[in-house]
Amino acid sequence: MLSLEKVNAYYGKAQVLHEISIKVGRGEIVSLIGRNGAGKSTTLKTMIGLLPCASGKRMLDGQDVTHMKAHLLSRAGIAYVPETREIFPNLTVTENLRAAQINHKSGYWTLERVYELFPILQERGKSNGDTLSGGEQQMLAIARGVLTNPRVLLLDEPTEGLAPLMVSSVTEAIVNINKAGIPILLVEQNLKIPLKIAHRQYVIENGVIVWEGTSADLLKDKKNIERYISL
């Protein structure tokens, strides 16, 4: 559904991605694992067009979208939930959700289905975004992405800093979103959640994919892979 093929990318003159090849297939949850600064968020920004491909290709559902701008990629069906969440703090929860529906196609995901996924958002509907807890903000950010009815969903460390109970709720929601038909690329810093819910894994180090395989493969090679994510 979405892939980078031998992509190189730069911040100014500094090369940050080196011949990156990564793909998310239909029906998959794919994880990208690595320590801080390894290039995980940079890879997502390249996939959504916030960072241009200096060389290589970006493909969406068989179409070359290498040179497509970020706002057009969003409209084409790539939803991106950044690590910083980027909700509108001065809008209510309901207004945040309705804003996500502007200029995006209708489909399976409606406000009603989002409220089934995250009941707390309906309860907090009249609350401003900046009054929500960290976990509630994360749910709102994911819900906004889902409401665009995307062809693929990019999630950057959605469980970082959350309480254990909230981690479980968010993880369960990610699985349910995927079961409803949305492929997901999930960025994480540790192995616990990817091993639990992802079908395939990539490990990145210094902007280079150093390992890829299934979750079963990762379990077999866990000790080797942990050296790429330990501090």
C-alpha positions as CSV (number, residue, x, y, z in Angstrom):
1,M,0.0,0.0,0.0
2,L,2.8,2.4,0.9
3,S,6.5,2.1,0.4
4,L,9.9,3.8,0.2
5,E,12.3,2.4,-2.3
6,K,16.0,3.1,-1.8
7,V,15.2,6.6,-0.5
8,N,17.9,9.0,0.5
9,A,16.9,12.1,2.5
10,Y,18.7,15.2,3.9
11,Y,18.2,17.9,6.5
12,G,20.1,20.6,4.7
13,K,23.5,19.1,3.7
14,A,23.3,16.4,6.4
15,Q,22.1,13.0,5.0
16,V,19.6,11.4,7.5
17,L,18.2,8.5,5.5
18,H,20.5,6.1,3.6
19,E,18.9,3.9,0.9
20,I,15.8,3.3,3.0
21,S,13.4,0.6,1.7
22,I,10.3,-0.1,3.8
23,K,6.8,-1.1,2.9
24,V,3.4,-1.5,4.5
25,G,1.1,-4.1,2.8
26,R,-2.7,-4.3,2.8
27,G,-4.0,-5.5,6.2
28,E,-0.6,-5.2,7.9
29,I,0.6,-3.6,11.1
30,V,4.3,-3.0,10.5
31,S,6.6,-1.6,13.1
32,L,9.7,0.5,12.8
33,I,12.0,0.1,15.8
34,G,15.1,2.0,16.9
35,R,16.6,4.2,19.6
36,N,16.1,7.9,19.8
37,G,17.8,9.7,16.9
38,A,17.9,6.5,14.8
39,G,15.7,8.0,12.0
40,K,12.3,6.6,12.9
41,S,10.4,9.9,12.8
42,T,12.4,11.1,9.9
43,T,11.2,8.1,7.9
44,L,7.6,8.9,8.7
45,K,8.1,12.5,7.7
46,T,9.5,11.3,4.4
47,M,6.6,9.0,3.9
48,I,4.1,11.8,4.3
49,G,6.1,14.3,2.3
50,L,7.2,16.6,5.1
51,L,10.8,15.7,4.1
52,P,11.5,15.3,0.3
53,C,13.1,12.2,-1.2
54,A,16.5,13.3,-2.6
55,S,16.6,10.1,-4.5
56,G,14.6,6.8,-4.6
57,K,10.8,6.5,-4.8
58,R,7.8,6.9,-2.6
59,M,4.9,4.6,-3.8
60,L,1.3,4.7,-2.8
61,D,-0.9,1.8,-3.9
62,G,1.2,1.2,-7.0
63,Q,1.5,4.9,-8.0
64,D,4.7,6.9,-7.9
65,V,4.1,9.8,-5.5
66,T,7.7,10.7,-4.9
67,H,7.3,14.4,-5.7
68,M,3.8,14.9,-4.3
69,K,3.4,17.5,-1.6
70,A,2.4,16.6,1.9
71,H,-1.1,18.1,1.8
72,L,-1.8,16.2,-1.4
73,L,-0.5,12.9,0.1
74,S,-2.8,13.4,3.0
75,R,-5.7,13.9,0.6
76,A,-4.6,10.8,-1.3
77,G,-5.0,8.7,1.8
78,I,-1.9,8.9,4.1
79,A,-2.8,9.8,7.6
80,Y,0.0,10.9,10.0
81,V,-0.2,11.1,13.8
82,P,3.1,12.7,14.9
83,E,4.7,12.1,18.3
84,T,3.8,15.6,19.3
85,R,0.1,14.9,18.6
86,E,-0.6,18.4,17.2
87,I,-4.2,18.6,18.3
88,F,-5.8,22.1,18.3
89,P,-5.6,23.1,22.0
90,N,-8.2,25.9,21.8
91,L,-10.8,23.8,20.0
92,T,-13.1,21.3,21.7
93,V,-12.7,17.6,21.2
94,T,-15.7,17.6,18.9
95,E,-14.3,20.5,16.9
96,N,-11.0,18.8,16.6
97,L,-12.7,15.7,15.2
98,R,-14.9,17.6,12.8
99,A,-11.9,19.5,11.5
100,A,-10.4,16.1,10.5
101,Q,-13.3,15.5,8.2
102,I,-12.8,18.6,6.1
103,N,-11.6,17.8,2.5
104,H,-11.4,14.1,3.2
105,K,-13.5,11.4,1.8
106,S,-16.4,9.8,3.7
107,G,-16.2,6.1,4.5
108,Y,-16.4,3.5,7.3
109,W,-15.0,5.8,10.0
110,T,-17.6,8.2,11.3
111,L,-17.9,10.2,14.5
112,E,-20.1,7.4,15.9
113,R,-17.5,4.7,15.2
114,V,-14.7,6.8,16.6
115,Y,-16.8,7.3,19.8
116,E,-17.2,3.5,19.9
117,L,-13.4,3.1,19.7
118,F,-12.7,5.9,22.2
119,P,-15.8,6.5,24.4
120,I,-13.9,9.0,26.5
121,L,-13.8,11.4,23.5
122,Q,-17.6,11.6,23.5
123,E,-17.7,12.2,27.2
124,R,-15.1,15.0,26.8
125,G,-16.7,16.4,23.6
126,K,-17.1,20.0,24.9
127,S,-13.7,20.1,26.6
128,N,-10.8,22.0,24.9
129,G,-7.9,20.0,23.7
130,D,-5.5,21.5,26.2
131,T,-7.5,20.2,29.1
132,L,-7.2,16.6,28.2
133,S,-4.7,14.2,29.8
134,G,-1.8,12.9,27.7
135,G,-3.6,9.6,27.0
136,E,-6.8,11.4,26.0
137,Q,-4.8,13.7,23.7
138,Q,-3.3,10.7,22.1
139,M,-6.7,9.1,21.5
140,L,-7.9,12.3,20.0
141,A,-4.9,12.5,17.7
142,I,-5.4,8.9,16.5
143,A,-9.1,9.5,16.1
144,R,-8.5,12.5,13.9
145,G,-6.2,10.4,11.7
146,V,-8.8,7.6,11.4
147,L,-11.6,10.1,10.6
148,T,-9.9,11.0,7.3
149,N,-10.7,7.4,6.3
150,P,-7.1,6.9,5.2
151,R,-5.6,4.2,3.0
152,V,-2.7,3.9,5.5
153,L,-2.0,5.3,9.0
154,L,1.4,6.3,10.3
155,L,1.7,6.4,14.1
156,D,4.8,7.9,15.7
157,E,5.3,6.5,19.2
158,P,1.6,6.5,20.2
159,T,2.2,5.0,23.7
160,E,5.2,7.1,24.8
161,G,4.8,8.5,28.2
162,L,1.3,7.0,28.8
163,A,0.2,5.2,32.0
164,P,0.0,1.4,31.6
165,L,-3.8,1.3,31.5
166,M,-3.8,3.9,28.8
167,V,-1.1,2.0,26.9
168,S,-3.4,-1.0,26.9
169,S,-6.4,1.0,25.6
170,V,-4.4,2.7,22.8
171,T,-2.8,-0.6,21.8
172,E,-6.2,-2.3,21.6
173,A,-7.5,0.6,19.5
174,I,-4.6,0.2,17.1
175,V,-5.4,-3.4,16.6
176,N,-9.1,-2.7,16.1
177,I,-8.3,0.0,13.5
178,N,-6.2,-2.4,11.6
179,K,-8.9,-5.1,11.8
180,A,-11.3,-2.6,10.2
181,G,-9.1,-2.5,7.1
182,I,-6.4,0.2,7.6
183,P,-2.8,-0.8,7.2
184,I,-0.6,0.8,9.9
185,L,3.1,1.8,10.2
186,L,3.9,2.0,13.9
187,V,7.1,3.6,15.2
188,E,8.3,2.4,18.6
189,Q,11.4,2.6,20.7
190,N,11.0,-0.8,22.4
191,L,10.1,-4.3,21.4
192,K,7.1,-5.0,23.7
193,I,4.3,-3.5,21.7
194,P,5.5,-4.4,18.2
195,L,6.0,-8.0,19.3
196,K,2.5,-8.0,20.6
197,I,0.6,-6.5,17.7
198,A,2.8,-6.1,14.6
199,H,3.0,-8.6,11.7
200,R,6.4,-7.5,10.4
201,Q,9.3,-5.4,11.9
202,Y,12.0,-3.1,10.7
203,V,15.0,-2.0,12.8
204,I,16.7,1.3,12.0
205,E,20.0,2.6,13.1
206,N,21.6,5.9,12.0
207,G,19.2,6.2,9.1
208,V,19.9,2.7,7.8
209,I,17.5,-0.3,7.9
210,V,19.7,-2.9,9.7
211,W,17.2,-5.7,10.1
212,E,13.8,-6.7,8.9
213,G,11.6,-9.8,9.4
214,T,8.4,-11.2,11.0
215,S,7.6,-11.0,14.6
216,A,8.6,-14.7,14.9
217,D,11.9,-13.9,13.3
218,L,12.4,-11.0,15.8
219,L,11.8,-13.3,18.7
220,K,14.5,-15.7,17.5
221,D,16.9,-12.8,17.0
222,K,15.8,-10.7,20.0
223,K,19.2,-10.5,21.8
224,N,20.9,-9.3,18.6
225,I,18.2,-6.7,17.9
226,E,18.2,-5.4,21.5
227,R,21.6,-3.9,20.9
228,Y,20.1,-1.5,18.4
229,I,17.5,-0.2,20.8
230,S,19.2,-0.2,24.2
231,L,20.7,3.0,25.5
